[in-house]
């Protein structure tokens, strides 16, 4: 696939709004019977996480209009659907939240027979401890969280989480992500603990580390640390790898690294929430996203690693050989997938996060 020449970063967000694809507060249809579905799909997705023409292409191919609303993190997604589905048909939770939502009966089982493009998924991704048999989810993208940085503004390569969690050298020029599990989990990695610890003492130590560092943190950014780097507001940002790669295309001074202590390896998944008003359309939409050409176009635009083997065959060598997209085995050995640890541990993190934000 010929590598895309990217538009300016501002257009990555604005092209969605400009085409009407994003509805910041879409009016969702009431639940209707499965046999009388309107030609519409309500998609709840992360920001900058779809191809430039994917929604329009799907509409042209199927006659089904795709409406998309955005969430900033898994906590927002979970909270939005916790008291009942307001009308979404397809959602994109990360691996641990797939399990959490399944346990809470918030997901509908997938009918694999209605998703023939499931054959395009690489076999290794069809085995998921968080969703045995892929009953509720199929993989969309995967990747890492690390440090995005402005090379010309920092002294050396920030190869340790110390730069973000335990140093005043770049005071006021640091952005961390905005959700408890990620920020605290990566603090735990820096302290030498498991990202998935359930030990209250270790969780408390991570909380104290972040509180001590808070005077040097500019802000906890809701999935926009890459924009803060691009604008020069911060020099160091804890971010998703693909988000940093998106701005790196326009600014060669921006770089990305997974720190030596390790990090989290995540997998975002396509799911149909319980109570989806258009389940048949939802299956058709998921199948379309797993098409080889559609999947390649999405991955090329958003710069995340695709689990779609058929799509990868259409991708450029530049994409396939980029270690910021596909980590080396040495880096992968230091990564942990986040697992769902139960509501009691989730409560510990939430309470710690409340105290962190209150300081």
C-alpha positions in Angstrom: 0.0 0.0 0.0 1.4 3.4 -0.9 2.1 5.4 2.2 -0.3 8.2 2.8 0.9 11.7 2.8 -0.8 13.0 5.9 -2.8 16.2 6.2 -2.0 18.6 9.0 -2.8 17.2 12.4 -5.6 19.6 13.0 -7.5 18.0 10.1 -7.3 14.5 11.8 -9.9 15.7 14.3 -11.6 18.3 12.1 -12.3 16.1 9.1 -14.6 14.0 11.3 -16.5 17.0 12.6 -16.6 18.6 9.2 -18.2 15.6 7.6 -20.7 15.3 10.3 -19.3 11.9 11.3 -18.8 13.0 14.9 -21.9 13.9 16.9 -20.7 15.3 20.2 -24.1 14.6 21.7 -25.9 12.5 19.1 -29.6 11.8 19.6 -29.9 8.1 19.8 -32.9 6.2 18.5 -35.0 4.3 21.0 -34.6 0.5 21.0 -36.5 -1.2 18.1 -37.1 -4.8 17.3 -34.2 -6.6 15.5 -36.4 -7.3 12.5 -37.1 -3.6 11.7 -33.7 -1.9 11.9 -33.2 1.5 10.5 -30.3 2.0 8.1 -28.1 3.5 10.8 -25.3 2.4 13.1 -24.3 4.3 16.3 -20.6 3.9 16.9 -18.9 4.9 20.2 -15.2 5.2 19.6 -11.9 6.8 20.8 -10.8 10.1 19.2 -8.7 9.9 16.0 -9.3 6.2 15.8 -11.0 5.5 12.4 -9.9 5.9 8.8 -10.3 9.2 6.9 -13.2 7.8 4.8 -14.2 4.6 6.6 -17.6 5.8 7.7 -18.5 7.2 4.3 -17.2 4.1 2.6 -19.3 1.8 4.8 -22.4 3.9 4.0 -21.7 3.7 0.3 -21.1 -0.1 0.4 -24.1 -0.9 2.6 -26.6 2.0 2.6 -26.2 2.2 6.4 -25.3 5.6 7.8 -22.6 5.5 10.5 -22.9 8.0 13.3 -20.0 8.3 15.7 -19.7 9.7 19.2 -16.4 9.9 21.1 -15.1 8.9 24.5 -11.8 9.9 26.2 -11.1 6.7 28.1 -12.4 3.3 29.2 -13.8 4.8 32.4 -16.0 7.2 30.5 -17.1 4.4 28.2 -18.0 2.2 31.2 -19.8 4.9 33.0 -21.9 5.8 29.9 -23.2 2.3 29.6 -23.3 1.2 33.2 -26.9 2.2 33.9 -28.1 1.0 30.5 -27.2 1.4 26.9 -28.4 4.9 25.6 -28.4 3.6 22.1 -24.9 2.6 20.9 -24.5 -0.4 18.5 -20.7 -0.9 18.5 -18.2 0.1 21.1 -14.4 -0.1 21.4 -13.3 -1.1 24.9 -9.8 -2.2 25.8 -9.1 -5.8 26.8 -9.5 -5.5 30.6 -12.8 -3.6 30.1 -14.1 -6.3 27.8 -13.9 -8.7 30.7 -15.2 -6.1 33.2 -18.2 -5.4 30.9 -18.8 -9.0 30.2 -18.9 -9.9 33.9 -21.4 -7.0 34.4 -23.7 -8.4 31.5 -23.1 -5.2 29.5 -22.1 -7.0 26.2 -24.1 -9.0 23.7 -22.6 -12.3 22.3 -21.3 -12.0 18.7 -22.6 -14.2 16.0 -19.4 -15.1 14.2 -21.3 -16.5 11.2 -22.4 -12.9 10.4 -18.8 -11.7 10.4 -17.0 -13.6 7.6 -14.0 -11.3 7.7 -13.1 -12.8 11.0 -11.0 -15.0 8.8 -8.7 -12.0 8.2 -7.6 -11.8 11.9 -4.3 -13.3 12.7 -4.8 -16.6 14.7 -2.8 -15.4 17.7 -5.4 -12.7 18.3 -8.3 -15.1 18.3 -6.9 -16.5 21.6 -7.8 -14.1 24.4 -7.7 -14.9 28.1 -10.0 -11.9 28.7 -12.6 -13.3 26.3 -12.4 -17.0 25.8 -13.6 -18.1 22.4 -14.0 -14.4 21.4 -17.6 -14.6 22.6 -18.0 -10.9 23.1 -15.2 -9.2 21.2 -13.0 -9.1 18.1 -9.6 -7.3 18.0 -9.5 -3.8 16.4 -6.0 -2.5 17.1 -3.2 -3.1 19.6 -0.2 -1.2 20.9 1.7 0.3 23.8 1.7 3.3 26.1 5.0 5.0 26.5 6.7 8.5 26.5 6.3 10.9 23.7 8.9 13.6 23.8 10.3 16.6 22.0 13.9 15.6 21.3 15.2 19.1 20.9 13.8 20.2 24.2 15.1 17.4 26.5 18.5 16.3 27.5 18.9 12.8 26.1 16.3 10.0 25.6 13.7 9.6 28.3 14.2 5.9 28.7 12.8 5.6 32.2 9.4 6.5 33.8 11.5 8.5 36.3 11.4 11.4 33.9 7.7 11.6 34.4 7.1 10.3 37.9 10.2 11.2 39.9 12.0 14.2 38.7 11.7 18.0 38.7 14.0 18.6 35.7 11.1 19.3 33.4 8.7 20.7 36.0 5.6 22.1 34.4 6.4 20.5 31.0 5.0 17.0 31.7 1.6 15.6 30.8 0.3 12.3 32.1 -2.8 10.5 30.9 -6.1 11.1 32.6 -7.3 7.7 33.9 -6.4 6.0 37.2 -5.5 2.5 36.0 -3.0 3.7 33.4 -1.3 6.4 35.4 -1.1 4.3 38.6 -0.2 1.1 36.7 2.8 2.7 35.1 3.8 4.2 38.4 3.8 0.7 39.7 6.0 -0.4 36.8 8.5 2.3 37.7 8.5 1.1 41.3 9.3 -2.4 40.2 5.9 -3.9 40.8 3.4 -5.6 38.5 1.1 -3.3 36.5 -1.7 -5.7 37.7 -0.9 -5.7 41.4 -3.7 -6.2 43.9 -1.5 -5.3 46.9 -3.0 -2.3 48.7 0.4 -1.3 50.1 1.9 -1.2 46.6 -1.1 0.7 45.3 -0.7 3.2 48.1 3.0 3.6 47.3 2.1 4.5 43.7 -0.4 7.0 44.9 2.2 8.7 47.1 4.7 8.8 44.3 2.2 10.6 42.0 1.1 13.0 44.7 4.7 14.0 45.4 5.3 14.5 41.6 2.1 16.4 41.0 3.6 20.0 41.5 5.7 19.2 38.4 2.9 17.8 36.2 1.3 20.3 33.9 -1.9 18.3 33.6 -3.5 14.9 33.4 -4.5 15.0 29.7 -7.6 13.2 28.4 -6.1 11.5 25.4 -4.5 14.7 23.9 -1.0 14.6 25.1 0.2 14.4 21.5 -1.4 17.8 20.8 0.3 19.3 23.8 3.6 18.1 22.4 2.8 19.3 18.9 2.0 22.8 20.2 5.1 23.0 22.5 3.1 23.2 25.7 4.9 20.1 27.1 8.1 18.3 26.4 7.2 14.9 27.8 3.8 13.2 27.4 2.6 9.8 28.6 0.6 8.6 25.5 -0.6 5.9 23.3 2.0 5.0 20.6 -0.2 5.7 17.6 -1.2 9.1 18.9 2.5 10.2 19.1 3.2 8.7 15.6 0.3 10.8 14.2 1.9 14.1 15.2 5.4 12.8 14.5 4.5 12.6 10.8 4.2 16.4 10.9 7.0 17.2 13.3 10.3 15.1 13.1 11.4 16.6 16.5 8.8 14.4 18.2 9.8 10.9 19.2 8.4 7.9 21.2 9.9 5.3 23.5 8.8 2.6 25.8 10.7 3.0 29.1 13.2 0.4 30.3 11.0 -0.6 33.3 8.4 -1.8 30.8 4.8 -0.7 30.2 1.4 -2.0 29.3 0.5 -3.7 26.0 -3.2 -3.2 25.2 -5.7 -4.5 22.7 -8.8 -2.5 21.7 -11.8 -4.5 20.7 -15.0 -4.3 18.7 -18.0 -5.2 20.8 -21.8 -4.9 20.6 -23.2 -3.6 23.9 -26.3 -5.2 25.5 -29.4 -3.4 24.3 -27.9 -2.3 20.9 -30.8 -1.0 18.8 -29.3 -2.2 15.5 -27.6 -5.5 16.2 -27.7 -6.7 12.6 -26.2 -3.5 11.3 -23.6 -3.8 14.1 -22.5 -7.2 12.8 -22.2 -5.7 9.3 -20.2 -2.8 10.5 -17.7 -5.0 12.5 -17.4 -7.2 9.4 -16.6 -4.1 7.3 -13.9 -2.9 9.7 -12.3 -6.3 9.4 -12.2 -6.2 5.6 -8.6 -6.2 4.3 -8.7 -2.9 2.3 -10.8 -1.1 4.9 -8.5 -2.4 7.7 -5.4 -1.3 5.9 -6.8 2.2 5.3 -7.7 2.6 8.9 -4.3 1.4 10.2 -2.4 3.5 7.7 -4.3 6.6 8.8 -4.2 6.2 12.6 -0.8 4.5 12.8 -1.6 1.7 15.2 -0.8 -2.0 14.9 -3.5 -4.0 13.2 -4.2 -7.6 14.1 -5.7 -8.0 10.6 -3.3 -10.3 8.7 -5.0 -9.7 5.4 -4.7 -5.9 5.9 -1.0 -6.2 6.8 -0.3 -7.7 3.3 -1.4 -4.4 1.8 0.6 -2.2 4.1 3.9 -0.5 3.4 7.3 -1.7 4.7 7.6 1.6 6.5 4.6 0.8 8.5 5.4 -2.9 9.1 9.0 -2.3 10.2 8.3 0.7 12.5 9.3 -0.5 16.1 7.0 2.2 17.6 4.1 0.4 15.9 5.3 -3.2 16.2 7.6 -3.4 19.3 10.7 -5.6 19.2 10.7 -8.9 21.1 13.0 -7.3 23.7 10.4 -4.6 24.4 7.5 -7.0 24.3 9.2 -9.0 27.0 8.9 -6.1 29.4 5.2 -5.4 28.7 2.1 -6.5 30.6 -1.4 -6.8 29.4 -3.8 -5.1 31.9 -6.2 -7.6 33.4 -9.5 -7.0 35.2 -8.9 -7.5 38.9 -12.4 -7.2 40.3 -14.5 -4.3 41.6 -12.7 -4.2 45.0 -9.4 -3.5 43.4 -11.0 -1.1 41.0 -12.4 0.8 44.0 -8.9 1.0 45.6 -7.7 2.7 42.4 -10.7 5.0 42.1 -10.3 6.1 45.7 -6.5 6.7 45.3 -7.3 8.7 42.1 -9.7 10.9 43.9 -7.1 11.7 46.5 -4.5 12.4 43.8 -6.8 14.9 42.0 -7.8 16.5 45.3 -4.2 17.6 46.1 
